[in-house]
Amino acid sequence: MRDNIIHGSNILWMMGVIFSILSGTVSAQPADNTLQVIDSRKLYLETVQKDSNQRMEDLRQRIPSLVFDLRYATKDNFVKQPLYPATRTSFLRLPAAKALAGVQAALKTQGLGLKIFDAYRPYGVTKKMWEIVHDSRYVADPAKGSGHNRGIAVDLTLIDLSTGKELPMPTGFDNFSDSAHQDFRDLPEESIRNRLLLKTVMEKYGFEPLKTEWWHFSLPQPGDFKVLDLPFDELDSQDTRNSQDTQNRRGTRDIRDNPKPQ
């Protein structure tokens, strides 16, 4: 063994890594993995001023034809309780909002459209979900943050524009079974076709599917966007030009952990 003296938090990290390696749960990770969480509107606005792609776009304003059924603002979800306040809209980063607008326009030519179940999700909501469903196949590990927290992921389905009804899909939203997986085949042919149509058009505009959830899509390169923990009313895109911030309550906090790469 080495005789190096390890100080501070590195001791705890090394103990955790050694235990994990011996138990076969994870491989060794660098000690300096830090998840930055922006929970100050002031700092969010500063990132937007430096890079307009960081702006969170109001999806109802950007794509007025979208239909919203924001399940986590209601009790109609897997935790049976609202996880964020009632809202008529949601948000995505500018590149994701532009891409989603392209998807909606392409579907319109086929008489179809999108219904949004969830888009931006504050980091605190992800922590609540993880406490209930401790399974990274279906809920993002807070140690890594999620595409929803970064404003680049969206949960959605297809609707018929003439009726407003959802097209048949393999399962309902938030179904934690193999039937919801992208490659599950023991389904009615119509559901398989609709799943493939959604996946194909989302991929055409740059989104990547999640293999365990037919409804979940995200832009690649999540490292380009920091995790946000801001309430919806602090993300009004019309105000991002205003550098004044009267709500600088908190700041950017670092969460040190050794998450596995996603």
N, C-alpha and C positions, 0 to 999 in steps of 0.2 A: 504493500500500500504506500501511497505517497504520504509525505509528512507535511504537505502544505497545510497552512491554517486557513480555513474558510470562514469568512465573517458574515455576520448579519443574516439577512434573509436567505442567502445562498445555502446556509446550513440546512434550513428547513426544506428548501427546494431539493437539495441533494438527497436528503432522507426520503422525500416523497418519490423521487425518481428511482432510487435504489429499490425501494419497496415495490414500485410498479414494474420495474424490470424483472425482479425476482418472481413476482406473481404473474408475469407475462401479459400485463394489461396494456402497457404502452412502451414505446421505445424512448430512449433518452432524448431530451429536448434541450436547447440552449436555455440558460437561466434568465436571459434578458428579453423574454417575450412580454410585450406590453400592449394591452388593448386600451386605446385612447377613446374616451367617451365624452362627446361634447354635450354639455347640459346647460350651456349659457347661450342665450340668443345673441349676445354681443359677439362671442367667438364664432358662432355660426355665420353671422353677417360678415365677419372679417374673412372667412374662408370664401364666401360668395364674391366679395370684392376682388379677391385674388384670382378666382377661377369661376366663371359664370356657370360652368357645368356642375358646380356644387349646389346650385340653387334648387330648392324644393318647389316643384310646380304643383299648383292646385289642379287636380285632374278634372274636376267638374268645369273649371274655367278653360282649361287647355283642350279638353275633348268633351264638349257639351252633350254629345250623343251617348256617352257611357251610361250604363245603368249601375246603380250602387246597391249592394246588399251587405253592408259592413257588419259582419257577424260578431266581431269582438266588441262592438259598441252595443250589443244586445245580449240577451241570455241564450240566444240560439247558436251555441257553440259547444265545444267539448267540455268546457269547464262550467257551463250552465250559469254563467254570470258575466256581466259586462266587464271588459278589461280596460277599456278607455271610454271617455265620455261620448255621449251621442253626438254624431257629426254627420253632415250631409255629403262630405267629400273626403278624399284622402290625397296623399302627396307622393310624388316620386321625384328623384333628381332629374334635371333637365334632359340628359341623354336618354334616360329610361322613358320619360314622358313623351319625348319626340318619337321614340321607337314604338311606343304603345299607340300613338296617334296614327302611325303608319299601318299598324295591325288593324285598327278599327276601320280605316279607309279601305283597306284591302277586303275585309270581310263584308263591308257594305255592298260591294259589287255582287256579292252572292246572297244578298238579303239577310245577312247575319250581323251580329254585333257582339259586344263583350259586356258581361256582368262582373263587377269587381266585388270580391269578398273581403279583400284586405290588400293594402299596399304598404305605405310607411307604418311602422310599428315602433313606438318608443321602447328603448332598451329595457326599461323597468317592466314592461309587459312581457318581454321575453323571459326575464327572470321568474316571473310568476308562473309562466307556462312550464318552465323547466322544473319547478318544484312539483308540478302535478304529473307531467309526463317526462320522466327522466330517460329519454330515448332519443339519441341524436339523429335517428332515421326520420323522425317526425317533428321534433322541436329542436331549434338551434341551441347549442351549448352556450350559455352566457359568457363563458371564458373566451369564446371566439367572436361573439356577436353574430348577427344574421344579416342576410341581404335586406330583409325588411327594415332592420335598424339603420341600415346604410341608405335606404331609400332607393334601392335598385331591384327589389323583388316585388312580385305581385301575384296574388291568388285570384283566379278568375275562371269563368266558363263562357260557353257560347250561348247566345239567345237567337231566336227567330225574330227579326225585326217586325214582321207582320202581326205577330201574336204577343210578343214580349216574353214568351215562354222559353225556359231553358231547354237546350237540346239534350237528349238522353246521353248520359256519361256513365262510366263504369260504376261509380259510387257517388254518394253525396259528398259535400265538402267536409274536410276534417275526418275522413274515414281512415283509421289507423290499422288497415288490414292489407294483405297482399293484393286484394282486388283493386286497390288504388294505385298500384305500381304501374309504371309506364309499359312494362313488358308483360303484364298479366293478360292471358289470352282466353280464359274460360269465361267468355262474356258474350252477350248478344252482338252480332255483327255491326248493328247500327251504333252501339256504344264505342266499339273499337274504331269505326270510321270517324266518328266525331272527335274522339281523343286524338287520333292521328291528324285530323284537320287542324285542331287547335295547336298541337305540337309543331306542325309544319309551318304554319303561318307565324307563330311566335319565333321560331328559329330563323325564319327568313329575315326578320327584322332585328336579329341580334341577340335574342333571349336564349338562355339555356334552360332545359327542363330539369326538374328534380326527379330522379328515377323512382322514388317512393311515393310521389304525389302528382297525379295527372294535372292538377290545377295550379301548381307552383312553377313559376319561371323567374329567372333572374339574369341580369346582365353579368358578363364575366368581369374579371379583375376587381373583386371587391376591395382590394387594398387601396384603390384609388379614392375611396370614400370612407370617412371616419364614421363610427357608430354615433348615432344621435339619441339623446334622451330628452327631447323637447316636446311639450304638449302641442297639439294641433294648432291652437290659436297663436302660437309663437312662430308659425311657419307661413304666415300670409305672404305669398310671393310678391305682392304689390309693395310690400314694405322693405324688401331686401335692399333697396337703393338707399334707405335711410340709415346712416351710420350711427345715429343716436340710439342708445339703448337704455331704457329706464328700468330694465328687468335683469340687470347683471347680478343675479343672486348667488350664482354658484361658480362654474368655471369648467375647465377640462380636467377630468380625473383619470388617473392611470389605474388600470386593473391588471396586476401582474399575475400571470399564470403560465402554464406550459401547455397550451391547447394543441391538439393534433391538427395537422393541416386538413382543410375541408376538401 
